[in-house]
Amino acid sequence: MNARTTLWPDILACPRTGERLIETPEGLRNLGGQVQFPRLDGVPALFAEPEASLGEWRDRLHLLLVQLDQHAQRLHGTLGQDALLAATRERLTRLHAATLAHRELLADLLAPLELATRRASAQTHLALRTRLPSDQWLTSYYANIHRDWAWGDAENEGSLALLRQVIGPAKLGRTLVLGAGAGRLAWDVHQQLSPSLTVALDFNPLLVLLLARLVRGDTVALYEFPIAPRSISDHAILRELRAPTPTRPEFHPVLGDALRPPFLPGSFDTVITPWVIDILPEAAHLQLARINNLLASEGQWLHFGSLNFNLADPAMNYSLEETLELAGAAGFTRPETSEAVLPYMCSPASRHGRSERVIAMRAKKIAEASAPPRHTALPDWLVTGRAPVPLLPAFRDQAMATRIHLFIIELIDGKRSLRDMAALMEQQRLMTRDEAEESIRGFLIRLFEDAQRGQRY
Ligand SMILES: C[S@@+](CC[C@H](N)C(=O)[O-])C[C@H]1O[C@@H](n2cnc3c(N)ncnc32)[C@H](O)[C@@H]1O
């Protein structure tokens, strides 16, 4: 391992300019002084444009609280029906009370986001191209919280044991966990494998703020809503989350983007990517080059999880064989691997649970990789608004579908049948009558079924 001893917070760098960060009485800022990084409940928010990213999370928190209010109202309204089974009333009463309490607990945990704060303009955010992915919500990985800190001993111990198999006698040194989530693997590594420092980075404030409280020794109560509850009492369970033992010094939760990691090059001896390289919207060979740059010479990359890439470009949806080869191209040794079938999200309160054939990999840095291009979430024509919007095939298909859907929706007047509507579509020469009837039915079935489906928050 590298003999450098630079430690927290000297390894921090501005994710916008790459400059070293300095601590001032007002908090962390970059050397040039253009970017000030706030702390939320003591956790540094090291986004390229912190106010814009926090603003997006605030919007998502606001939406989540509104949705929970609406859900509670709906449950309350349903409880007003006369013909309910006693057991139905019991379940709904439980869910109603739990939803209201859940709303308050989340609002309390996320209070450091300061919901009332004025937001940075959308333009700043766009200009820096650091937009949050639209499919990532505060509760996207809510189940992981309970697995990590309430009932998941078998899963957590199995994960650490598999990771140990590839680590062997190697020392971890300064360790970074990218996409650490609710943080249990990062914490177990820190407690049991004695790295000199562990930085647990994730961009989701619910997960990071919770982790920060747990490592401080707090107990945090949060509701679990299992996917397939075993009985009425399992529909909403108040779990007490806590770290099993006091946390060793030098464990640092950080809010930041794994695609713009806020650290100086060569800052770490170990970078761990648990269940993450295949969910990021960037090809793995670019991620590997970035991880290489974060490592000191002879540092190590540890992968843990599955390889289930799902990018638009099929060439980038790498197999295991390709990933092993790409590591070599990114300045690493060919990774050593170890596999095991592990339980995955098997809550004792749920009938649902999976097993996964998990793979752990370890590769040592043997050469410096060329720095990958800075990740940009959006192309120029979206950011500047001046370049022509390209007529992508997806836009063309969407334009046609939207026109037809709008036409159908406008025909719904509470009187026309599906056949009447198909006849009108034929008159407009949009389709033949038979085709129109099929398409209208398909579209309305989707709308109808969506309206029948419950929502999980
Ligand atoms: C599948 S979860 C895995 C979480 C954790 N490593 C575990 O094993 O439970 C993926 C994690 O990556 C985080 N994530 C996704 N995109 C990210 C990004 N661009 N920057 C930082 N974290 C990200 C998510 O918030 C989530 O916690």
The ligand as an SDF file (V2000), in Angstrom:
LIG
                    3D

 27 29  0  0  0  0  0  0  0  0999 V2000
  -28.4410   -1.0250   -5.3600 C   0  0  0  0  0  0  0  0  0  0  0  0
  -28.1500    0.2290   -4.1770 S   0  0  0  0  0  0  0  0  0  0  0  0
  -26.8400   -0.4860   -3.2630 C   0  0  0  0  0  0  0  0  0  0  0  0
  -26.6670    0.1500   -1.9290 C   0  0  0  0  0  0  0  0  0  0  0  0
  -25.5780   -0.4770   -1.0510 C   0  0  0  0  0  0  0  0  0  0  0  0
  -24.2900   -0.4650   -1.6970 N   0  0  0  0  0  0  0  0  0  0  0  0
  -25.9660   -1.8830   -0.6690 C   0  0  0  0  0  0  0  0  0  0  0  0
  -25.2350   -2.8070   -1.0330 O   0  0  0  0  0  0  0  0  0  0  0  0
  -27.0070   -2.0250   -0.0190 O   0  0  0  0  0  0  0  0  0  0  0  0
  -27.3570    1.4620   -5.1280 C   0  0  0  0  0  0  0  0  0  0  0  0
  -26.9550    2.6730   -4.3240 C   0  0  0  0  0  0  0  0  0  0  0  0
  -26.2720    3.5880   -5.1840 O   0  0  0  0  0  0  0  0  0  0  0  0
  -26.7100    4.9090   -4.9070 C   0  0  0  0  0  0  0  0  0  0  0  0
  -26.4540    5.6950   -6.1150 N   0  0  0  0  0  0  0  0  0  0  0  0
  -27.0080    5.5710   -7.3390 C   0  0  0  0  0  0  0  0  0  0  0  0
  -26.4730    6.4680   -8.1870 N   0  0  0  0  0  0  0  0  0  0  0  0
  -25.5640    7.1790   -7.4900 C   0  0  0  0  0  0  0  0  0  0  0  0
  -24.6880    8.2490   -7.8080 C   0  0  0  0  0  0  0  0  0  0  0  0
  -24.6330    8.7660   -9.0410 N   0  0  0  0  0  0  0  0  0  0  0  0
  -23.9120    8.7360   -6.8350 N   0  0  0  0  0  0  0  0  0  0  0  0
  -23.9410    8.2330   -5.5700 C   0  0  0  0  0  0  0  0  0  0  0  0
  -24.7590    7.2300   -5.2120 N   0  0  0  0  0  0  0  0  0  0  0  0
  -25.5460    6.6970   -6.1620 C   0  0  0  0  0  0  0  0  0  0  0  0
  -28.1680    4.7600   -4.5520 C   0  0  0  0  0  0  0  0  0  0  0  0
  -28.6400    5.8520   -3.7910 O   0  0  0  0  0  0  0  0  0  0  0  0
  -28.1390    3.4490   -3.7610 C   0  0  0  0  0  0  0  0  0  0  0  0
  -27.9130    3.6740   -2.3980 O   0  0  0  0  0  0  0  0  0  0  0  0
  1  2  1  0
  2  3  1  0
  2 10  1  0
  3  4  1  0
  4  5  1  0
  5  6  1  0
  5  7  1  0
  7  8  2  0
  7  9  1  0
 10 11  1  0
 11 12  1  0
 11 26  1  0
 12 13  1  0
 13 14  1  0
 13 24  1  0
 14 15  1  0
 14 23  1  0
 15 16  2  0
 16 17  1  0
 17 18  1  0
 17 23  2  0
 18 19  1  0
 18 20  2  0
 20 21  1  0
 21 22  2  0
 22 23  1  0
 24 25  1  0
 24 26  1  0
 26 27  1  0
M  CHG  2   2   1   9  -1
M  END
$$$$
